[in-house]
Amino acid sequence: MTLFDGVYPFYLQQRKAAVFDVSTIIVIVVFLTFACSFLLIIPGIRGWARLYWTLRVLLSLVVGVVIVAVHFTGDWETGWVTANTSYKSFSRALVNVDIGLHVGLAGVNITLVGNPVNQLNETISYNEHFAWSFSADYDHSYSAGLEKGLPSPILYVAEKFSRQSPCSVHGQYRISSHYASAMLWVAFCTWLISNMLFSMPVPVYGGYMLLVTGAFMIFSLLSFSTVRNSLMCPIHFGTSVLHTGFGGSFWLTLAIGLLCFLAGVTVVTLHYFSLDLLKTFFDLREDKVEDYQEMMTEVYVTPRFPNKEMPPSQPPGLSLNSI
């Protein structure tokens, strides 16, 4: 197939592998804005409280950005395989390609990259997304791919997740992803509540909410991992088989969930065994009142409003009777 005015006549447009999702970039930029705004006010914090505030705020922002960003990532489950396979239907021509499967909470991404990229007078570099959210129909996305004439390897992998497939994995992946997403949004709400409670005079309640945040993050992982208990249809490309495993978003969510557990247990433990150290870390020391008193300016009595107990000084030679 040759180019005609820079456009392929068979495919609607050239596909390129996506590096980052736009929604993920927006989430990261928003949280980086919050972090930069806090860094601007750090010089106004005195002493060791500056370090404590920095640790607390940056740690909290890391937890928040991970909880939100993993909703839009597509690497909860990933797999790659290199195979010699047909490129188009009704054609015996074979191409050597890398085929990738990336499963997220909102759908699947199927990547096809040639080795080399230019084969059969074409550029083989595709990354197609098939959504299964409530607002998107997976079968409609698959039908649209058929109409566009996507390469056979992409359609073959996408067909495994359709409702008409005998594999019957569409409902399992879709339901488990929806429950995992719901758990993460609950974890985001508890994360917000924990930040508000940490600003209170008793920070132990914020520690309890951090434990709840970590628990809901672990629940989301358990919900998504239930699909691994079901029988998965093998995806064969000749003698090669596409195997999948948990991806980076899954392990990152697990790490942040365990971090929330560790931070929550630390706060609760310090509350019962070392309350002074906990108040120092959260800048809730009782001696702050003395610091504020030292910063207060002295009050001077102006001559126009003298004190009744101290009469104003009079010039020599003058008295009230002489007026």
DOPALUM-890874 format. One record per residue (C-alpha): residue in three letters; z, x, y; residue number from 1. Coordinates in steps of 0.001 Angstrom, whole numbers, plus 524288, in hexadecimal, padded with zeros to 5 digits. Layout:
<atoms>
<atom aa="ALA" w="Z" u="X" v="Y" i="NUM"/>
...
</atoms>
This chain:
<atoms>
<atom aa="MET" w="80000" u="80000" v="80000" i="1"/>
<atom aa="THR" w="7FC2E" u="8058C" v="80D23" i="2"/>
<atom aa="LEU" w="800E5" u="80348" v="81ADC" i="3"/>
<atom aa="PHE" w="7F9E5" u="7FA00" v="82409" i="4"/>
<atom aa="ASP" w="7FD80" u="7FC30" v="83240" i="5"/>
<atom aa="GLY" w="80A82" u="801E9" v="82DEA" i="6"/>
<atom aa="VAL" w="80E73" u="7F5F1" v="825D8" i="7"/>
<atom aa="TYR" w="80DF2" u="7F435" v="8172D" i="8"/>
<atom aa="PRO" w="804F7" u="7E8DB" v="813BC" i="9"/>
<atom aa="PHE" w="80D1C" u="7E499" v="807F1" i="10"/>
<atom aa="TYR" w="81B09" u="7E62E" v="80CE2" i="11"/>
<atom aa="LEU" w="81F55" u="7E02E" v="819A8" i="12"/>
<atom aa="GLN" w="825C0" u="7EC8F" v="81E8F" i="13"/>
<atom aa="GLN" w="82A03" u="7F9CD" v="81A10" i="14"/>
<atom aa="ARG" w="837E7" u="7FA23" v="814E9" i="15"/>
<atom aa="LYS" w="84147" u="80547" v="81738" i="16"/>
<atom aa="ALA" w="84E76" u="807B8" v="81122" i="17"/>
<atom aa="ALA" w="8597B" u="8033E" v="819ED" i="18"/>
<atom aa="VAL" w="86408" u="80D2B" v="81CF6" i="19"/>
<atom aa="PHE" w="86DF2" u="80469" v="823EA" i="20"/>
<atom aa="ASP" w="86EA7" u="7F5DF" v="825B8" i="21"/>
<atom aa="VAL" w="86E43" u="7F165" v="833DA" i="22"/>
<atom aa="SER" w="87A90" u="7E919" v="83229" i="23"/>
<atom aa="THR" w="881F7" u="7F4D2" v="82CD9" i="24"/>
<atom aa="ILE" w="87DD9" u="7FD0E" v="83879" i="25"/>
<atom aa="ILE" w="88268" u="7F275" v="841EC" i="26"/>
<atom aa="VAL" w="88FC8" u="7F1C3" v="83B5E" i="27"/>
<atom aa="ILE" w="8915B" u="80086" v="83BD4" i="28"/>
<atom aa="VAL" w="88D58" u="8011D" v="84A31" i="29"/>
<atom aa="VAL" w="8971D" u="7F66E" v="84DD4" i="30"/>
<atom aa="PHE" w="8A284" u="7FD59" v="8473C" i="31"/>
<atom aa="LEU" w="89E54" u="80A76" v="84CE0" i="32"/>
<atom aa="THR" w="89EC6" u="8041F" v="85A48" i="33"/>
<atom aa="PHE" w="8ACD4" u="7FFEF" v="857CE" i="34"/>
<atom aa="ALA" w="8B039" u="80DAD" v="8532C" i="35"/>
<atom aa="CYS" w="8AA1A" u="81419" v="85F24" i="36"/>
<atom aa="SER" w="8B106" u="80A99" v="8682C" i="37"/>
<atom aa="PHE" w="8BE0A" u="80E4D" v="86223" i="38"/>
<atom aa="LEU" w="8BB0E" u="81CCC" v="86332" i="39"/>
<atom aa="LEU" w="8B99C" u="81B05" v="871D9" i="40"/>
<atom aa="ILE" w="8C7B2" u="81663" v="87348" i="41"/>
<atom aa="ILE" w="8CDD2" u="820AA" v="86A67" i="42"/>
<atom aa="PRO" w="8D0C8" u="82A1A" v="875B6" i="43"/>
<atom aa="GLY" w="8D9A5" u="81FA4" v="87B9A" i="44"/>
<atom aa="ILE" w="8E2BF" u="81FEF" v="86FC3" i="45"/>
<atom aa="ARG" w="8ED8D" u="82A1E" v="87067" i="46"/>
<atom aa="GLY" w="8F344" u="832F2" v="86604" i="47"/>
<atom aa="TRP" w="8F26C" u="830E3" v="8576D" i="48"/>
<atom aa="ALA" w="8EF77" u="82279" v="859A9" i="49"/>
<atom aa="ARG" w="8E197" u="8269A" v="85CDF" i="50"/>
<atom aa="LEU" w="8DF91" u="82BC8" v="84F15" i="51"/>
<atom aa="TYR" w="8E618" u="81FF6" v="848CD" i="52"/>
<atom aa="TRP" w="8DDD1" u="81661" v="85092" i="53"/>
<atom aa="THR" w="8D169" u="81DD4" v="84D0E" i="54"/>
<atom aa="LEU" w="8D478" u="81DA1" v="83E85" i="55"/>
<atom aa="ARG" w="8D7E7" u="80F3A" v="83E83" i="56"/>
<atom aa="VAL" w="8CC2F" u="80AA1" v="84652" i="57"/>
<atom aa="LEU" w="8C1F6" u="812F3" v="83F7B" i="58"/>
<atom aa="LEU" w="8C73F" u="80F69" v="8320C" i="59"/>
<atom aa="SER" w="8C71E" u="8010C" v="8358A" i="60"/>
<atom aa="LEU" w="8B924" u="801CD" v="83AB2" i="61"/>
<atom aa="VAL" w="8B48C" u="80890" v="82E42" i="62"/>
<atom aa="VAL" w="8BA46" u="7FD9D" v="8260A" i="63"/>
<atom aa="GLY" w="8B425" u="7F335" v="82EA9" i="64"/>
<atom aa="VAL" w="8A691" u="7F91D" v="82F26" i="65"/>
<atom aa="VAL" w="8A61B" u="7FAC8" v="8205C" i="66"/>
<atom aa="ILE" w="8AA5F" u="7ECBA" v="81DD7" i="67"/>
<atom aa="VAL" w="89F9A" u="7E771" v="826A1" i="68"/>
<atom aa="ALA" w="894C3" u="7F138" v="823BA" i="69"/>
<atom aa="VAL" w="894E4" u="7EFD3" v="814DC" i="70"/>
<atom aa="HIS" w="8908E" u="7E1B1" v="81677" i="71"/>
<atom aa="PHE" w="8833E" u="7E690" v="81AE5" i="72"/>
<atom aa="THR" w="88176" u="7F290" v="81258" i="73"/>
<atom aa="GLY" w="878DF" u="7F1FD" v="80659" i="74"/>
<atom aa="ASP" w="87EEC" u="7FC1D" v="7FD6E" i="75"/>
<atom aa="TRP" w="889F0" u="7F503" v="7F673" i="76"/>
<atom aa="GLU" w="88259" u="7F77F" v="7EA04" i="77"/>
<atom aa="THR" w="8773E" u="8014E" v="7E934" i="78"/>
<atom aa="GLY" w="86DF5" u="80720" v="7DF51" i="79"/>
<atom aa="TRP" w="8621D" u="81018" v="7DF1B" i="80"/>
<atom aa="VAL" w="857C3" u="81359" v="7D517" i="81"/>
<atom aa="THR" w="84B79" u="81BAA" v="7D508" i="82"/>
<atom aa="ALA" w="84049" u="81606" v="7CD2A" i="83"/>
<atom aa="ASN" w="831A9" u="815AB" v="7CB21" i="84"/>
<atom aa="THR" w="82DDE" u="8078D" v="7CCE4" i="85"/>
<atom aa="SER" w="822C6" u="7FEF1" v="7D162" i="86"/>
<atom aa="TYR" w="821C1" u="7FCFF" v="7DFF0" i="87"/>
<atom aa="LYS" w="81A2C" u="7F050" v="7E0B3" i="88"/>
<atom aa="SER" w="817E8" u="7E4E1" v="7D7C5" i="89"/>
<atom aa="PHE" w="80BA8" u="7E4D1" v="7CF66" i="90"/>
<atom aa="SER" w="80A0C" u="7F370" v="7D13C" i="91"/>
<atom aa="ARG" w="80BC3" u="7FE6A" v="7C768" i="92"/>
<atom aa="ALA" w="80E15" u="808C2" v="7D1C7" i="93"/>
<atom aa="LEU" w="81B83" u="80EFA" v="7D08D" i="94"/>
<atom aa="VAL" w="823C1" u="81505" v="7DB3D" i="95"/>
<atom aa="ASN" w="82FCD" u="81D8C" v="7DACC" i="96"/>
<atom aa="VAL" w="83A48" u="8170C" v="7E30F" i="97"/>
<atom aa="ASP" w="848E2" u="8168B" v="7E5A2" i="98"/>
<atom aa="ILE" w="84E09" u="808A6" v="7E46C" i="99"/>
<atom aa="GLY" w="85B1F" u="8055A" v="7EA95" i="100"/>
<atom aa="LEU" w="8637A" u="7F92B" v="7E991" i="101"/>
<atom aa="HIS" w="86DF3" u="7F6BF" v="7F3E1" i="102"/>
<atom aa="VAL" w="8769B" u="7EAC7" v="7F289" i="103"/>
<atom aa="GLY" w="87E7E" u="7E60A" v="7FE39" i="104"/>
<atom aa="LEU" w="8868B" u="7DA2D" v="8018F" i="105"/>
<atom aa="ALA" w="87AE3" u="7D38A" v="80814" i="106"/>
<atom aa="GLY" w="8701B" u="7D6D0" v="7FE6C" i="107"/>
<atom aa="VAL" w="868BA" u="7E1E4" v="7F7F0" i="108"/>
<atom aa="ASN" w="86039" u="7ECB9" v="7FD57" i="109"/>
<atom aa="ILE" w="855A7" u="7F25D" v="7F4AF" i="110"/>
<atom aa="THR" w="8501C" u="7FF9B" v="7F87B" i="111"/>
<atom aa="LEU" w="84362" u="80567" v="7F3AC" i="112"/>
<atom aa="VAL" w="83FB6" u="8135D" v="7F77B" i="113"/>
<atom aa="GLY" w="83466" u="81AC7" v="7F19E" i="114"/>
<atom aa="ASN" w="834BF" u="828B0" v="7EC4A" i="115"/>
<atom aa="PRO" w="82D6C" u="82CD4" v="7F47C" i="116"/>
<atom aa="VAL" w="82D60" u="82215" v="7FE9F" i="117"/>
<atom aa="ASN" w="81E8D" u="821D1" v="7FFC8" i="118"/>
<atom aa="GLN" w="81859" u="81D38" v="7F31B" i="119"/>
<atom aa="LEU" w="80C3C" u="8152B" v="7F024" i="120"/>
<atom aa="ASN" w="8083D" u="8169E" v="7FE6F" i="121"/>
<atom aa="GLU" w="81480" u="80F3C" v="80287" i="122"/>
<atom aa="THR" w="821DF" u="81236" v="80824" i="123"/>
<atom aa="ILE" w="82C05" u="80DC6" v="7FE51" i="124"/>
<atom aa="SER" w="83899" u="80BE4" v="80608" i="125"/>
<atom aa="TYR" w="83EF1" u="7FE81" v="80581" i="126"/>
<atom aa="ASN" w="84C45" u="7F898" v="80777" i="127"/>
<atom aa="GLU" w="84C94" u="7E9DA" v="80573" i="128"/>
<atom aa="HIS" w="8585E" u="7E103" v="8076A" i="129"/>
<atom aa="PHE" w="85A87" u="7D483" v="7FFA7" i="130"/>
<atom aa="ALA" w="865D3" u="7CC7E" v="8051E" i="131"/>
<atom aa="TRP" w="86E8D" u="7C2EA" v="7FDDD" i="132"/>
<atom aa="SER" w="877A0" u="7BE77" v="808C3" i="133"/>
<atom aa="PHE" w="87A37" u="7B014" v="80B8A" i="134"/>
<atom aa="SER" w="87059" u="7B055" v="81690" i="135"/>
<atom aa="ALA" w="865C5" u="7B72A" v="80E7C" i="136"/>
<atom aa="ASP" w="85F67" u="7B361" v="801B5" i="137"/>
<atom aa="TYR" w="85D03" u="7BE85" v="7F83A" i="138"/>
<atom aa="ASP" w="851D7" u="7B79E" v="7F15E" i="139"/>
<atom aa="HIS" w="84B4D" u="7B569" v="7FE7A" i="140"/>
<atom aa="SER" w="84C2A" u="7C3F8" v="8017C" i="141"/>
<atom aa="TYR" w="846B7" u="7C708" v="7F410" i="142"/>
<atom aa="SER" w="83B78" u="7BD76" v="7F5ED" i="143"/>
<atom aa="ALA" w="83898" u="7C387" v="80329" i="144"/>
<atom aa="GLY" w="837D8" u="7D0C4" v="7FC83" i="145"/>
<atom aa="LEU" w="82E04" u="7CB76" v="7F2D9" i="146"/>
<atom aa="GLU" w="825B8" u="7C616" v="7FDDB" i="147"/>
<atom aa="LYS" w="8260A" u="7D30A" v="8050C" i="148"/>
<atom aa="GLY" w="821A0" u="7DA15" v="7F8D4" i="149"/>
<atom aa="LEU" w="82CE5" u="7E39A" v="7F782" i="150"/>
<atom aa="PRO" w="82B80" u="7EE6F" v="7ED67" i="151"/>
<atom aa="SER" w="82E3D" u="7EAB5" v="7DF55" i="152"/>
<atom aa="PRO" w="83AA5" u="7F303" v="7DD9A" i="153"/>
<atom aa="ILE" w="84140" u="7EC15" v="7E915" i="154"/>
<atom aa="LEU" w="83D94" u="7DE97" v="7E42A" i="155"/>
<atom aa="TYR" w="841D4" u="7E21C" v="7D65D" i="156"/>
<atom aa="VAL" w="84F82" u="7E608" v="7DACD" i="157"/>
<atom aa="ALA" w="850A9" u="7DA98" v="7E443" i="158"/>
<atom aa="GLU" w="84CF8" u="7D10A" v="7D978" i="159"/>
<atom aa="LYS" w="85904" u="7D528" v="7D1BD" i="160"/>
<atom aa="PHE" w="861D6" u="7CF40" v="7DC52" i="161"/>
<atom aa="SER" w="85A58" u="7C28E" v="7DE3D" i="162"/>
<atom aa="ARG" w="85F51" u="7B567" v="7D97D" i="163"/>
<atom aa="GLN" w="8540D" u="7B3CE" v="7D008" i="164"/>
<atom aa="SER" w="856EE" u="7C0C8" v="7C967" i="165"/>
<atom aa="PRO" w="85C46" u="7C017" v="7BB87" i="166"/>
<atom aa="CYS" w="86632" u="7CA80" v="7BF7F" i="167"/>
<atom aa="SER" w="86E3F" u="7BFFD" v="7C692" i="168"/>
<atom aa="VAL" w="874CB" u="7C9CB" v="7CFAB" i="169"/>
<atom aa="HIS" w="870F5" u="7C362" v="7DC7A" i="170"/>
<atom aa="GLY" w="87C60" u="7B9E0" v="7DCC4" i="171"/>
<atom aa="GLN" w="8863C" u="7C427" v="7D88F" i="172"/>
<atom aa="TYR" w="88256" u="7CDEC" v="7E309" i="173"/>
<atom aa="ARG" w="8811E" u="7C37B" v="7ED83" i="174"/>
<atom aa="ILE" w="88E5A" u="7BD11" v="7EB0E" i="175"/>
<atom aa="SER" w="895C9" u="7C9CD" v="7E949" i="176"/>
<atom aa="SER" w="88FDD" u="7CF2D" v="7F5DB" i="177"/>
<atom aa="HIS" w="8939F" u="7C301" v="7FD88" i="178"/>
<atom aa="TYR" w="8A1B5" u="7C3AC" v="7F8C6" i="179"/>
<atom aa="ALA" w="8A254" u="7D242" v="7FBAA" i="180"/>
<atom aa="SER" w="89D4C" u="7CFC8" v="80971" i="181"/>
<atom aa="ALA" w="8A74E" u="7C4ED" v="80B97" i="182"/>
<atom aa="MET" w="8B263" u="7CDDC" v="80724" i="183"/>
<atom aa="LEU" w="8ADFB" u="7D862" v="81086" i="184"/>
<atom aa="TRP" w="8ADD8" u="7CEF8" v="81C00" i="185"/>
<atom aa="VAL" w="8BBB7" u="7CAE9" v="8189E" i="186"/>
<atom aa="ALA" w="8BF3A" u="7D95F" v="81839" i="187"/>
<atom aa="PHE" w="8B945" u="7DAD3" v="825BF" i="188"/>
<atom aa="CYS" w="8C1D1" u="7CFCC" v="82AE9" i="189"/>
<atom aa="THR" w="8CE2C" u="7D5C5" v="82508" i="190"/>
<atom aa="TRP" w="8CA2E" u="7E2D9" v="82AE0" i="191"/>
<atom aa="LEU" w="8C9C8" u="7DC99" v="83861" i="192"/>
<atom aa="ILE" w="8D720" u="7D662" v="8361D" i="193"/>
<atom aa="SER" w="8DCD1" u="7E364" v="831BA" i="194"/>
<atom aa="ASN" w="8D865" u="7E9D3" v="83E64" i="195"/>
<atom aa="MET" w="8DF23" u="7DF3A" v="84649" i="196"/>
<atom aa="LEU" w="8EB9F" u="7E067" v="83E52" i="197"/>
<atom aa="PHE" w="8EBF1" u="7EF2C" v="84009" i="198"/>
<atom aa="SER" w="8ED4E" u="7ECF7" v="84EA8" i="199"/>
<atom aa="MET" w="8F9D0" u="7E53E" v="84C68" i="200"/>
<atom aa="PRO" w="90783" u="7EB35" v="84CAD" i="201"/>
<atom aa="VAL" w="90858" u="7E9F2" v="83DC3" i="202"/>
<atom aa="PRO" w="8FC44" u="7F0E0" v="83811" i="203"/>
<atom aa="VAL" w="90016" u="7EE54" v="829F4" i="204"/>
<atom aa="TYR" w="8F8F9" u="7E147" v="82A69" i="205"/>
<atom aa="GLY" w="8EC8C" u="7E898" v="82DBA" i="206"/>
<atom aa="GLY" w="8EEDE" u="7F0BC" v="8218B" i="207"/>
<atom aa="TYR" w="8EFD2" u="7E45B" v="81977" i="208"/>
<atom aa="MET" w="8E2D7" u="7DF9E" v="81EF7" i="209"/>
<atom aa="LEU" w="8DCA6" u="7ECBA" v="81BC6" i="210"/>
<atom aa="LEU" w="8E0B5" u="7EA86" v="80DA5" i="211"/>
<atom aa="VAL" w="8DA50" u="7DD24" v="80E20" i="212"/>
<atom aa="THR" w="8CE00" u="7E342" v="813EF" i="213"/>
<atom aa="GLY" w="8CD32" u="7ED24" v="808F7" i="214"/>
<atom aa="ALA" w="8CF90" u="7E273" v="7FEDF" i="215"/>
<atom aa="PHE" w="8C426" u="7DA2B" v="803B0" i="216"/>
<atom aa="MET" w="8BB40" u="7E60A" v="803D7" i="217"/>
<atom aa="ILE" w="8BEAC" u="7E8AE" v="7F5A9" i="218"/>
<atom aa="PHE" w="8BC57" u="7DA52" v="7F281" i="219"/>
<atom aa="SER" w="8AEAC" u="7DB6F" v="7F842" i="220"/>
<atom aa="LEU" w="8ABDD" u="7E704" v="7EF61" i="221"/>
<atom aa="LEU" w="8B0C9" u="7DF94" v="7E390" i="222"/>
<atom aa="SER" w="8A825" u="7D41B" v="7E728" i="223"/>
<atom aa="PHE" w="89BF4" u="7DC80" v="7E83A" i="224"/>
<atom aa="SER" w="89EE8" u="7E452" v="7DBEF" i="225"/>
<atom aa="THR" w="89F19" u="7D810" v="7D371" i="226"/>
<atom aa="VAL" w="8903F" u="7D8D8" v="7D271" i="227"/>
<atom aa="ARG" w="891D2" u="7E554" v="7CA91" i="228"/>
<atom aa="ASN" w="89854" u="7DD7C" v="7BFC8" i="229"/>
<atom aa="SER" w="88C01" u="7D55C" v="7BD96" i="230"/>
<atom aa="LEU" w="8803D" u="7D9A5" v="7B5A7" i="231"/>
<atom aa="MET" w="8761F" u="7E00E" v="7BE65" i="232"/>
<atom aa="CYS" w="867E2" u="7DF90" v="7BA7E" i="233"/>
<atom aa="PRO" w="86283" u="7ED5B" v="7B911" i="234"/>
<atom aa="ILE" w="8584E" u="7F102" v="7C326" i="235"/>
<atom aa="HIS" w="84E32" u="7F91B" v="7BBD5" i="236"/>
<atom aa="PHE" w="8432C" u="80104" v="7C18E" i="237"/>
<atom aa="GLY" w="83CB7" u="8063A" v="7B569" i="238"/>
<atom aa="THR" w="8468F" u="80F23" v="7AF01" i="239"/>
<atom aa="SER" w="84F11" u="80FBD" v="7BB2C" i="240"/>
<atom aa="VAL" w="85A2C" u="80646" v="7BDD3" i="241"/>
<atom aa="LEU" w="85FF1" u="80306" v="7CB11" i="242"/>
<atom aa="HIS" w="86EBC" u="80434" v="7C9FE" i="243"/>
<atom aa="THR" w="877D5" u="7FFF7" v="7D501" i="244"/>
<atom aa="GLY" w="885AF" u="8035E" v="7D8EE" i="245"/>
<atom aa="PHE" w="88F1A" u="800C5" v="7E3FB" i="246"/>
<atom aa="GLY" w="88A2E" u="8064C" v="7F0D2" i="247"/>
<atom aa="GLY" w="88FF1" u="80C4C" v="7FCF9" i="248"/>
<atom aa="SER" w="89448" u="7FF9A" v="80374" i="249"/>
<atom aa="PHE" w="89C1E" u="7FBCE" v="7F771" i="250"/>
<atom aa="TRP" w="8A375" u="808B5" v="7F6DB" i="251"/>
<atom aa="LEU" w="8A54E" u="80912" v="8059F" i="252"/>
<atom aa="THR" w="8AB6F" u="7FB87" v="80550" i="253"/>
<atom aa="LEU" w="8B449" u="7FFEC" v="7FA46" i="254"/>
<atom aa="ALA" w="8B87F" u="80C09" v="801D7" i="255"/>
<atom aa="ILE" w="8BB9A" u="80448" v="80E3D" i="256"/>
<atom aa="GLY" w="8C2DF" u="7FA01" v="8064D" i="257"/>
<atom aa="LEU" w="8CB60" u="8047E" v="8001F" i="258"/>
<atom aa="LEU" w="8CD5A" u="80A86" v="80D97" i="259"/>
<atom aa="CYS" w="8D25D" u="7FD70" v="812A7" i="260"/>
<atom aa="PHE" w="8DBB0" u="7FCC1" v="8071A" i="261"/>
<atom aa="LEU" w="8E090" u="80A8D" v="809BE" i="262"/>
<atom aa="ALA" w="8E275" u="80814" v="81850" i="263"/>
<atom aa="GLY" w="8E944" u="7FB0E" v="815E2" i="264"/>
<atom aa="VAL" w="8F285" u="800C5" v="80BC3" i="265"/>
<atom aa="THR" w="8F58A" u="80C1F" v="814F2" i="266"/>
<atom aa="VAL" w="8F8F7" u="802FF" v="82034" i="267"/>
<atom aa="VAL" w="90197" u="7FA55" v="817C0" i="268"/>
<atom aa="THR" w="9086B" u="8061F" v="811B1" i="269"/>
<atom aa="LEU" w="90B43" u="80C48" v="81EE2" i="270"/>
<atom aa="HIS" w="9108D" u="7FF5C" v="823D5" i="271"/>
<atom aa="TYR" w="91B29" u="7FF2F" v="8196D" i="272"/>
<atom aa="PHE" w="91DFC" u="80DAF" v="81827" i="273"/>
<atom aa="SER" w="91A6B" u="81420" v="82516" i="274"/>
<atom aa="LEU" w="919A6" u="80A2B" v="82FEA" i="275"/>
<atom aa="ASP" w="91AF2" u="8143B" v="83AD3" i="276"/>
<atom aa="LEU" w="90F07" u="81BAE" v="835E6" i="277"/>
<atom aa="LEU" w="9074B" u="80EFE" v="83525" i="278"/>
<atom aa="LYS" w="90AF3" u="80B50" v="84326" i="279"/>
<atom aa="THR" w="9073B" u="818EA" v="847A3" i="280"/>
<atom aa="PHE" w="8F9D4" u="817D9" v="8415D" i="281"/>
<atom aa="PHE" w="8F770" u="80A8A" v="84786" i="282"/>
<atom aa="ASP" w="8FCFE" u="80EF9" v="8549C" i="283"/>
<atom aa="LEU" w="9083C" u="80538" v="853FC" i="284"/>
<atom aa="ARG" w="91382" u="80E9C" v="856C7" i="285"/>
<atom aa="GLU" w="91F6B" u="80993" v="85E0F" i="286"/>
<atom aa="ASP" w="91F61" u="8152D" v="86749" i="287"/>
<atom aa="LYS" w="912E6" u="8102C" v="86D8D" i="288"/>
<atom aa="VAL" w="91B72" u="80885" v="87700" i="289"/>
<atom aa="GLU" w="92133" u="8152C" v="87C17" i="290"/>
<atom aa="ASP" w="91396" u="81AC3" v="87DD0" i="291"/>
<atom aa="TYR" w="90F9E" u="80F0B" v="885CF" i="292"/>
<atom aa="GLN" w="91BC9" u="81054" v="88E2E" i="293"/>
<atom aa="GLU" w="9186F" u="81E65" v="89162" i="294"/>
<atom aa="MET" w="90AF9" u="81A2C" v="895CE" i="295"/>
<atom aa="MET" w="9106B" u="81028" v="89F63" i="296"/>
<atom aa="THR" w="90FE8" u="8144F" v="8AD9B" i="297"/>
<atom aa="GLU" w="91BD0" u="8148F" v="8B65D" i="298"/>
<atom aa="VAL" w="91E3B" u="80908" v="8BF4E" i="299"/>
<atom aa="TYR" w="920CD" u="80C48" v="8CD8E" i="300"/>
<atom aa="VAL" w="927D7" u="80353" v="8D72F" i="301"/>
<atom aa="THR" w="91FE5" u="80192" v="8E378" i="302"/>
<atom aa="PRO" w="926EA" u="80176" v="8F0C6" i="303"/>
<atom aa="ARG" w="92145" u="7F437" v="8F43A" i="304"/>
<atom aa="PHE" w="928C8" u="7EDBB" v="8E911" i="305"/>
<atom aa="PRO" w="935FD" u="7F494" v="8E8E0" i="306"/>
<atom aa="ASN" w="9407A" u="7F1F9" v="8DF02" i="307"/>
<atom aa="LYS" w="94B4C" u="7E8F7" v="8E3C7" i="308"/>
<atom aa="GLU" w="955D8" u="7F212" v="8DEDE" i="309"/>
<atom aa="MET" w="9508E" u="7FD91" v="8E6A3" i="310"/>
<atom aa="PRO" w="94E7A" u="7FA6D" v="8F52D" i="311"/>
<atom aa="PRO" w="9436C" u="8018F" v="8FBDC" i="312"/>
<atom aa="SER" w="946AE" u="80DB4" v="90392" i="313"/>
<atom aa="GLN" w="947D2" u="80BDF" v="91240" i="314"/>
<atom aa="PRO" w="94411" u="81560" v="91CF2" i="315"/>
<atom aa="PRO" w="94F7E" u="81C0B" v="92399" i="316"/>
<atom aa="GLY" w="9549B" u="81564" v="92FAA" i="317"/>
<atom aa="LEU" w="94FDD" u="807E3" v="92BD6" i="318"/>
<atom aa="SER" w="95793" u="7FC72" v="92693" i="319"/>
<atom aa="LEU" w="95560" u="7EE41" v="923D0" i="320"/>
<atom aa="ASN" w="95D25" u="7EA3A" v="92FF2" i="321"/>
<atom aa="SER" w="9547A" u="7F234" v="938CF" i="322"/>
<atom aa="ILE" w="94851" u="7EA69" v="934FB" i="323"/>
</atoms>
